[in-house]
């Protein structure tokens, strides 16, 4: 074919979305809400989806004001995006020139590097240590005049671990001319945030999503926060109608019933603690998680374990297609009944699992280098 894309696009590796046919199964593979959104949101959508409403372009003014008030920010400090993926792409569209650098932990959410690659940028990886701590001094050392942005998921995906606030502050102070994104996709489970810092640090962006605790992953609605100047730059290049009217209606209904989300998140935190206690009893190595998932090291037979689970309609995330993450599973935390079912499958597969006595802890993460895109 004579028509060719840009060279960065030619070099892109294939993105790996969730497998099809997940409906009706126990979905513990992509960190979704496993019980669904608040029933009041469904009722609001039934009222909102009319022939007239669907024939009109979305209107944002009133909804933007209500959402900004919910988050406790000014309207000019917030962008509504088509999920956090859209927010990440927007950062690259606004700030990244070919050859510019992104600094990220390794491993982390790969979409940061995906859109950096699309923009023709370069990515610098700072690896976690053997205790799954991010060495902040190495992050700061990796930032130079070509570094346009730093992306820090907090809690991190896939490990579930947290970066202490004093480390985040040190990075922000050390790189005043570099955009620092703190991705708080799992805030509802960690209850830790730096959102108020956007008034203090002009280089800080914070992202949130309604795809996790709010149970609206299918509607793709996210948020990006920063000082008015930073947000204003990105608003110039953002799609005019990035968020559809149905997603907007769902988001506005959801914040009217935030008690439902809070109860769900509280239940998940309790089940996360119960799950890790059971993993301790089984001798399975896992990372300390502040998110709605747990990252396990089960050993060389991870693909077989995941396959056995799938045959029982229990879906977990196997990372073995990446040679540096062979032996790892990420498991979403669900309801008590869902976790009992998961534990039953773990116990049935216990003879396949490399337990604490045989594990190499997290040393293979220290030499991690991504070879493909995943979520």
C-alpha positions as CSV (number, residue, x, y, z in Angstrom):
1,X,0.0,0.0,0.0
2,X,1.4,3.4,-1.0
3,X,-0.2,5.4,1.8
4,X,1.9,5.1,5.0
5,X,1.3,6.5,8.5
6,X,3.7,8.5,10.6
7,X,6.8,6.6,11.7
8,X,5.8,6.5,15.4
9,X,2.5,4.9,14.3
10,X,4.4,2.2,12.3
11,X,6.4,1.3,15.3
12,X,3.4,1.0,17.7
13,X,2.7,-2.4,19.2
14,X,-0.8,-3.7,19.3
15,X,-3.0,-2.7,22.2
16,X,-4.5,-5.6,24.1
17,X,-8.1,-4.8,25.1
18,X,-10.2,-7.1,27.3
19,X,-11.4,-10.3,25.7
20,X,-14.8,-10.4,24.2
21,X,-17.6,-12.5,25.7
22,X,-17.2,-11.4,29.4
23,X,-20.9,-10.8,30.1
24,X,-22.4,-13.2,32.6
25,X,-19.0,-14.3,34.0
26,X,-17.3,-13.3,37.2
27,X,-15.3,-10.3,35.9
28,X,-12.2,-10.1,38.1
29,X,-9.8,-9.2,35.3
30,X,-10.2,-5.5,34.5
31,X,-10.8,-3.7,37.8
32,X,-14.4,-2.9,37.1
33,X,-17.3,-2.5,39.5
34,X,-18.5,-6.1,39.9
35,X,-22.1,-5.2,41.0
36,X,-23.0,-2.3,38.7
37,X,-23.8,1.4,39.1
38,X,-26.5,2.8,41.5
39,X,-30.0,1.8,40.4
40,X,-30.9,5.5,40.4
41,X,-28.5,6.0,37.6
42,X,-30.3,3.4,35.4
43,X,-33.6,5.2,36.2
44,X,-32.1,8.5,35.2
45,X,-30.8,7.1,32.0
46,X,-34.2,5.8,31.0
47,X,-35.6,9.3,31.5
48,X,-32.7,10.9,29.6
49,X,-32.6,8.7,26.5
50,X,-35.3,10.1,24.3
51,X,-35.4,10.6,20.5
52,X,-35.2,14.3,21.0
53,X,-32.3,14.1,23.4
54,X,-30.3,11.8,21.2
55,X,-30.8,14.1,18.2
56,X,-29.2,17.1,19.9
57,X,-25.5,17.7,20.6
58,X,-24.5,17.6,24.3
59,X,-24.9,20.7,26.5
60,X,-22.3,21.0,29.2
61,X,-22.7,24.4,31.0
62,X,-25.1,23.3,33.9
63,X,-23.6,19.8,34.2
64,X,-20.0,21.1,34.3
65,X,-20.9,23.5,37.1
66,X,-22.5,20.7,39.2
67,X,-19.6,18.3,38.6
68,X,-17.0,21.0,39.5
69,X,-18.9,21.7,42.7
70,X,-18.9,17.9,43.5
71,X,-15.1,17.8,43.2
72,X,-14.6,21.1,45.0
73,X,-12.9,22.8,42.1
74,X,-13.6,25.8,39.9
75,X,-15.1,25.2,36.5
76,X,-11.9,26.5,34.8
77,X,-9.9,24.0,36.7
78,X,-11.7,20.9,35.3
79,X,-12.0,19.2,31.9
80,X,-14.5,16.4,31.3
81,X,-13.0,13.7,29.1
82,X,-14.0,10.6,27.3
83,X,-12.5,8.4,30.1
84,X,-9.0,8.9,31.5
85,X,-7.5,7.5,28.3
86,X,-8.8,10.7,26.5
87,X,-7.2,12.8,29.3
88,X,-3.8,11.1,28.8
89,X,-4.0,11.6,25.0
90,X,-4.9,15.2,25.6
91,X,-1.8,15.8,27.6
92,X,0.3,14.4,24.7
93,X,-1.6,16.4,22.1
94,X,-1.0,19.6,24.1
95,X,2.6,19.3,25.3
96,X,4.6,16.5,23.5
97,X,6.8,17.2,20.5
98,X,8.6,14.4,18.7
99,X,11.6,13.3,20.9
100,X,10.2,14.8,24.1
101,X,10.4,12.6,27.1
102,X,7.9,11.0,29.5
103,X,9.0,9.5,32.8
104,X,7.0,6.7,34.4
105,X,7.4,3.9,36.9
106,X,7.8,0.4,35.7
107,X,5.5,-1.4,35.7
108,X,2.5,1.0,35.4
109,X,-0.6,1.7,33.4
110,X,0.7,1.3,29.8
111,X,-1.6,3.9,28.1
112,X,0.8,6.6,29.2
113,X,3.5,5.2,27.0
114,X,1.0,4.3,24.3
115,X,0.0,7.9,23.6
116,X,3.5,9.1,24.2
117,X,4.6,6.7,21.4
118,X,1.8,7.9,19.1
119,X,3.1,11.5,19.6
120,X,6.6,10.4,18.6
121,X,8.0,10.9,22.1
122,X,10.3,8.8,24.2
123,X,9.7,7.1,27.5
124,X,12.1,6.7,30.4
125,X,11.2,3.9,32.9
126,X,12.1,4.1,36.6
127,X,11.8,0.7,38.1
128,X,10.4,-0.2,41.5
129,X,12.7,-1.6,44.1
130,X,12.4,-5.1,45.5
131,X,10.0,-3.8,48.2
132,X,7.8,-2.3,45.5
133,X,8.7,1.2,46.5
134,X,9.2,3.8,43.8
135,X,12.7,5.4,44.3
136,X,11.8,9.1,44.2
137,X,15.4,10.2,43.8
138,X,15.7,8.2,40.6
139,X,12.5,9.7,39.3
140,X,13.8,13.2,39.9
141,X,17.2,12.2,38.4
142,X,15.5,11.0,35.2
143,X,13.8,14.4,34.6
144,X,15.8,16.7,32.3
145,X,15.0,19.6,29.9
146,X,13.4,17.3,27.3
147,X,11.0,15.8,29.9
148,X,7.6,17.2,29.1
149,X,5.6,15.1,31.6
150,X,5.7,12.6,34.4
151,X,2.8,10.1,34.9
152,X,2.3,8.6,38.3
153,X,-0.8,6.3,38.9
154,X,-1.6,6.5,42.6
155,X,-2.5,3.8,43.5
156,X,-0.4,2.2,40.8
157,X,-1.8,-0.3,38.3
158,X,-1.0,-3.2,38.3
159,X,0.7,-3.3,41.7
160,X,-1.9,-1.4,43.7
161,X,0.9,0.3,45.7
162,X,0.9,4.0,46.8
163,X,3.5,6.7,46.4
164,X,3.7,8.7,49.6
165,X,2.6,12.3,49.5
166,X,6.0,13.7,50.5
167,X,7.5,11.9,47.5
168,X,4.9,13.4,45.2
169,X,5.6,16.8,46.6
170,X,9.4,16.3,46.1
171,X,8.8,15.5,42.4
172,X,6.5,18.5,41.9
173,X,9.0,20.8,43.5
174,X,12.0,19.4,41.6
175,X,10.4,19.7,38.2
176,X,8.5,23.0,38.1
177,X,8.6,23.2,34.3
178,X,7.4,19.6,33.8
179,X,3.8,18.5,33.8
180,X,3.2,15.9,36.6
181,X,0.1,13.8,36.2
182,X,-1.2,12.1,39.4
183,X,-3.7,9.6,38.1
184,X,-6.2,8.9,40.9
185,X,-8.4,6.3,39.0
186,X,-8.7,4.2,42.2
187,X,-9.2,7.2,44.6
188,X,-12.5,5.8,45.9
189,X,-10.7,2.7,47.3
190,X,-7.4,4.4,48.5
191,X,-9.1,7.5,49.9
192,X,-5.8,9.4,49.3
193,X,-5.8,12.4,47.0
194,X,-3.7,15.5,46.1
195,X,-6.5,17.2,44.2
196,X,-6.4,20.2,46.5
197,X,-2.7,20.7,45.5
198,X,-3.7,22.0,42.0
199,X,-3.9,25.4,43.8
200,X,-0.4,25.1,45.1
201,X,1.5,23.4,42.2
202,X,1.0,25.0,38.8
203,X,2.6,21.9,37.1
204,X,0.2,19.4,38.7
205,X,-2.6,17.6,36.8
206,X,-4.9,15.1,38.6
207,X,-7.2,12.6,36.8
208,X,-10.3,10.8,38.1
209,X,-12.7,8.4,36.5
210,X,-16.2,7.1,36.9
211,X,-15.2,3.8,35.3
212,X,-14.2,2.1,38.6
213,X,-16.2,2.6,41.8
214,X,-19.0,4.4,40.1
215,X,-19.6,1.5,37.7
216,X,-19.8,3.5,34.5
217,X,-16.9,2.0,32.5
218,X,-19.1,1.5,29.4
219,X,-20.0,5.2,29.2
220,X,-16.4,6.5,29.3
221,X,-16.4,9.6,31.5
222,X,-13.3,10.9,33.2
223,X,-12.0,14.2,34.6
224,X,-8.7,16.2,34.4
225,X,-7.9,18.8,37.0
226,X,-5.2,21.5,37.1
227,X,-4.8,25.2,37.5
228,X,-6.8,27.4,35.1
229,X,-3.8,28.2,32.9
230,X,-2.8,24.6,32.4
231,X,-6.4,23.4,31.8
232,X,-7.0,26.3,29.4
233,X,-4.1,25.2,27.2
234,X,-5.6,21.7,26.9
235,X,-9.1,23.0,26.4
236,X,-7.9,24.6,23.1
237,X,-7.1,21.2,21.5
238,X,-9.8,19.1,23.2
239,X,-12.7,17.8,21.1
240,X,-15.7,20.1,21.5
241,X,-18.1,17.2,22.3
242,X,-15.7,14.8,23.9
243,X,-18.3,13.5,26.4
244,X,-21.6,12.2,25.1
245,X,-24.9,13.3,26.6
246,X,-25.8,9.9,27.9
247,X,-22.5,9.7,29.9
248,X,-23.2,13.2,31.2
249,X,-26.6,12.3,32.4
250,X,-25.3,9.2,34.1
251,X,-22.5,11.1,35.8
252,X,-24.9,13.8,37.1
253,X,-27.2,11.1,38.5
254,X,-24.3,9.2,40.1
255,X,-23.1,12.2,42.1
256,X,-26.6,12.6,43.5
257,X,-26.2,9.1,44.9
258,X,-22.6,9.1,46.0
259,X,-23.6,7.2,49.2
260,X,-24.1,4.1,47.0
261,X,-20.5,4.5,45.7
262,X,-19.1,5.0,49.2
263,X,-20.9,1.9,50.5
264,X,-19.5,-0.1,47.6
265,X,-16.0,1.2,48.1
266,X,-16.1,0.4,51.8
267,X,-17.2,-3.1,51.1
268,X,-14.4,-3.6,48.6
269,X,-11.8,-2.3,51.1
270,X,-13.1,-4.9,53.7
271,X,-13.1,-7.7,51.1
272,X,-9.6,-6.7,50.0
273,X,-8.4,-7.1,53.6
274,X,-10.2,-10.5,53.9
275,X,-8.7,-11.7,50.6
276,X,-5.1,-10.8,51.6
277,X,-5.5,-12.6,54.9
278,X,-6.6,-15.7,53.0
279,X,-3.6,-15.3,50.6
280,X,-1.4,-15.1,53.7
281,X,-2.8,-18.4,54.9
282,X,-2.2,-20.0,51.5
283,X,1.3,-18.7,51.4
284,X,0.7,-16.7,48.2
285,X,2.9,-13.6,47.6
286,X,1.0,-10.4,46.9
287,X,1.7,-6.7,46.7
288,X,0.1,-4.4,49.4
289,X,-2.8,-2.8,47.6
290,X,-4.8,0.4,48.1
291,X,-6.9,-0.2,45.0
292,X,-9.8,-2.6,44.2
293,X,-7.4,-5.3,43.0
294,X,-4.6,-7.4,44.3
295,X,-1.4,-8.3,42.4
296,X,-0.2,-11.9,43.0
297,X,2.8,-13.9,42.1
298,X,1.7,-17.4,41.5
299,X,4.7,-18.7,39.5
300,X,5.4,-20.3,36.1
301,X,2.0,-21.9,35.8
302,X,0.1,-18.7,35.9
303,X,-1.4,-19.2,32.4
304,X,-2.7,-22.6,33.3
305,X,-4.2,-21.2,36.5
306,X,-5.9,-18.4,34.6
307,X,-7.2,-20.9,32.0
308,X,-8.6,-23.2,34.8
309,X,-10.4,-20.2,36.3
310,X,-11.8,-19.1,32.9
311,X,-13.2,-22.6,32.4
312,X,-15.2,-22.0,35.6
313,X,-16.3,-18.6,34.3
314,X,-14.0,-16.8,36.6
315,X,-11.9,-14.2,34.8
316,X,-8.5,-13.0,36.2
317,X,-5.8,-11.0,34.5
318,X,-2.8,-13.1,33.5
319,X,0.3,-11.0,32.7
320,X,2.4,-13.9,31.3
321,X,2.3,-12.6,27.7
322,X,4.9,-10.1,28.9
323,X,8.1,-12.0,29.5
324,X,9.1,-9.7,32.4
325,X,5.8,-10.3,34.2
326,X,5.4,-14.1,33.7
327,X,4.0,-15.6,36.8
328,X,1.8,-12.7,37.9
329,X,-2.0,-12.5,38.2
330,X,-4.1,-9.4,38.9
331,X,-7.4,-10.1,40.6
332,X,-10.2,-7.6,41.1
333,X,-11.8,-7.5,44.5
334,X,-15.6,-8.2,44.5
335,X,-18.4,-8.9,46.9
336,X,-18.1,-11.5,49.7
337,X,-19.9,-14.1,47.6
338,X,-17.6,-13.4,44.6
339,X,-14.5,-13.6,46.8
340,X,-15.6,-17.0,48.3
341,X,-15.9,-18.3,44.8
342,X,-12.5,-17.0,43.9
343,X,-10.9,-18.5,47.0
344,X,-12.5,-21.9,46.1
345,X,-10.8,-21.7,42.7
346,X,-7.5,-20.7,44.3
347,X,-7.6,-23.6,46.6
348,X,-8.4,-26.0,43.8
349,X,-5.3,-24.7,42.0
350,X,-3.1,-24.5,45.0
351,X,-0.9,-27.4,43.8
352,X,0.0,-25.2,40.8
353,X,0.9,-22.1,42.7
354,X,4.5,-21.2,43.7
355,X,4.1,-20.1,47.3
356,X,6.2,-17.9,49.5
357,X,8.9,-20.5,50.0
358,X,9.6,-20.7,46.3
359,X,9.0,-17.2,45.2
360,X,11.6,-14.7,44.1
361,X,9.6,-11.9,45.7
362,X,9.5,-8.9,43.3
363,X,13.0,-9.1,41.8
364,X,11.7,-9.6,38.3
365,X,9.8,-6.4,38.5
366,X,13.1,-4.6,39.2
367,X,14.3,-5.6,35.7
368,X,10.9,-5.0,34.1
369,X,10.7,-3.6,30.6
370,X,7.3,-3.5,28.7
371,X,7.0,-5.4,25.5
372,X,3.3,-4.8,24.7
373,X,0.3,-2.7,25.7
374,X,-2.2,-4.0,28.2
375,X,-4.7,-2.7,30.7
